[in-house]
Structure formats: structure tokens, C-alpha cells
Amino acid sequence: MRENVKDVDLEKGLPFTLKIEESNVHIVNDIVDKFAIREDELSHIFVNGKYCGIGKEVREGDRVGLFPKNMALMFAEIRDKSRC
């Protein structure tokens, strides 16, 4: 994935933040396509801190986290049983 992200100084370390100012980004897949990332390279996707899929709608101000397979992580959501 890192080969596809141009104009970013990766020597400063990871993670890094990109600001996307394009009106044609409506779902996570639009971001993945923009950076020519193959779907099979992705392990986990988060929008605003919530685990989601590649078809998740995104809006201005959303924070999207894309994790490659070599950075796979275990995800667990703890729910407050009293609020269910």
C-alpha cells in the first residue's frame, strides 16, 4: 500500500494523515481507488473509529483508517449491556 501513496514523506513515520479535498469521494472504495490500493491488500477499515466495510459512505470531516494486511489487528467492540 505504501508504494501507492505519493507525495507523502514516510520517513517521518507512520501513521500519517492525508486530507482529501475532492467532491467525487462518496464511499471508502472511492478513496481506495484514488490511491490504486487493491482490496486484497486491506485488512481493516475504520470510519470515525468504527469498523466498517469498503462500501461505507463517507462525508466531509470523516476520518478513515485503512490498515494493510501486514498491520492486521484484532478488533473487539465492547458494548454496554445496560444500553442494549
C-alpha positions as CSV (number, residue, x, y, z in Angstrom):
1,M,0.0,0.0,0.0
2,R,2.7,2.5,0.8
3,E,4.0,2.4,-2.7
4,N,0.7,3.8,-3.9
5,V,0.6,6.9,-1.7
6,K,2.6,9.6,-3.4
7,D,3.8,13.0,-2.1
8,V,4.0,11.7,1.5
9,D,7.2,11.7,3.4
10,L,7.1,8.3,5.1
11,E,10.4,8.9,6.7
12,K,8.6,11.0,9.3
13,G,6.9,7.8,10.4
14,L,3.5,6.2,10.4
15,P,0.7,6.7,10.7
16,F,0.3,9.7,8.5
17,T,-2.7,11.9,7.7
18,L,-3.9,12.8,4.2
19,K,-6.6,15.4,3.5
20,I,-8.7,14.7,0.5
21,E,-10.5,17.6,-1.0
22,E,-12.4,16.0,-3.8
23,S,-16.1,16.0,-4.4
24,N,-16.1,12.6,-6.1
25,V,-15.3,10.7,-2.8
26,H,-18.6,9.2,-1.5
27,I,-17.6,5.8,-0.2
28,V,-14.5,4.2,1.2
29,N,-13.9,2.4,-2.1
30,D,-13.5,5.8,-3.8
31,I,-10.5,6.5,-1.5
32,V,-9.1,3.0,-2.1
33,D,-9.4,3.6,-5.9
34,K,-7.9,7.1,-5.7
35,F,-4.7,5.6,-4.3
36,A,-4.8,2.5,-6.5
37,I,-4.9,0.2,-3.4
38,R,-6.1,-3.3,-4.2
39,E,-8.9,-4.5,-1.9
40,D,-7.0,-7.7,-1.2
41,E,-4.2,-5.5,0.4
42,L,-6.6,-4.3,3.1
43,S,-7.1,-5.9,6.4
44,H,-9.3,-3.5,8.4
45,I,-11.2,-0.3,7.6
46,F,-12.5,2.2,10.1
47,V,-14.6,5.3,9.6
48,N,-14.7,7.6,12.6
49,G,-13.4,4.9,14.8
50,K,-16.0,2.3,13.8
51,Y,-15.1,-0.9,11.9
52,C,-16.8,-0.9,8.5
53,G,-16.6,-2.3,5.0
54,I,-15.3,-0.8,1.7
55,G,-18.8,0.3,0.7
56,K,-19.3,2.6,3.8
57,E,-20.5,6.1,2.9
58,V,-18.1,8.9,3.8
59,R,-18.7,12.6,4.3
60,E,-16.7,15.8,4.7
61,G,-14.9,15.7,8.0
62,D,-14.9,11.9,8.4
63,R,-11.8,10.1,9.5
64,V,-11.0,7.0,7.5
65,G,-8.4,4.4,8.7
66,L,-7.1,1.9,6.2
67,F,-4.9,-0.9,7.6
68,P,-2.9,-3.2,5.3
69,K,-2.7,-6.9,5.8
70,N,0.8,-6.7,7.2
71,M,-0.6,-4.5,10.0
72,A,-3.6,-6.6,10.8
73,L,-5.1,-6.2,14.2
74,M,-7.6,-7.8,16.4
75,F,-10.8,-5.7,16.7
76,A,-13.3,-6.0,19.5
77,E,-16.2,-3.8,20.3
78,I,-17.2,-3.7,23.9
79,R,-20.9,-2.9,24.3
80,D,-22.5,-1.6,27.5
81,K,-25.1,-4.3,28.2
82,S,-27.2,-1.9,30.1
83,R,-27.7,0.2,27.0
84,C,-28.7,-2.7,24.7
